[in-house]
Amino acid sequence: MPWKESSVVDERIRFVIRLKDGETMASLCREYGILRKTCYKIFERYEECGLEGLTDRARRPTATPINYRYRWKRRS
C-alpha cells in the first residue's frame, strides 16, 4: 500500500483547522517546524481570502527592474 502524500495546501488547511479548534499558535509552529511569522501570515491570508488564500502565490516580482546598461546604450 503506497504512502499517502499531502500537499502544502492540505497541510495549511490542517494548520488553520487546528488553530481554530483552539490549539496555540506557538505549539503548532513548533510541530510544523515553521516560524511564527509564517504561521501568522498563513492565518491572515486565510482570514482575508478563505481557502483560496492558502494556495501558493506566484514568486516572480510584480515589476521587472530596469536594465540600466541597455537604457544607457540606447541613448548614445
N, C-alpha and C positions, 0 to 999 in steps of 0.2 A: 504494500500500500504506500503510495507516494506521500511525502510530507506536504502539508498544506502551507502554501506561501501566502503571506499577507502583504498587501501593497502599503505604501507610505500613507495613502489616503485612508485606508482601513485603520491603520494604527492611530492616525489623528482623530478619526471618528471615535474609536475606543477611548482615547485620551479624554476627549470632550465629554463623553457619556459618563466616565468615571468621575470627572471633575464636577459635573452637575449632580451626581449622586452623593456628593459630599466629601470626597477624598480631598486631601490638601494638595495644593499646587506643588509644594516642596517635595512631598513624598512621591508624587507622580513624576516629577522631573528627575529625581534620583533613580526611580525604577526604569524610566525610559532612557536615561543617560543623556539628557539634553539640558541645556542651560535654562534658567528661569526666564530669561529674556525671550527665548524661543517659545517657551510654554505660553507666556502671556501673549505673544504675537499670534500663535495658533488660536488661542481662545478669543482674542479680539477680532480676528478675521472671521471666526465662526459667528460671533455676536453681530458683526456688520453684514455678512453676506450669507449666513446659513451654511448648509453643506457645501455649496459652491466655493465658499471661502477656504475650504480645506484642500482644494486641489492645488497642484503645483502651478506656480506662475512662471511666465517667461523670464529668463535670466538676462536677456540681452538688454543693453541700455536703451532708454527711450529716445535718446538723441545721440547722434554719431558725432564724435569730436572732429573738429575741422582739421584737415591736414594742411598745416601752415606752409610746409615746403611747397606743396603743389600750388597753393594760393600765391606765394611769392614768385614762383617761376612763371605763372600765368601773367602776372603784372608786367614782367620785363619784356 
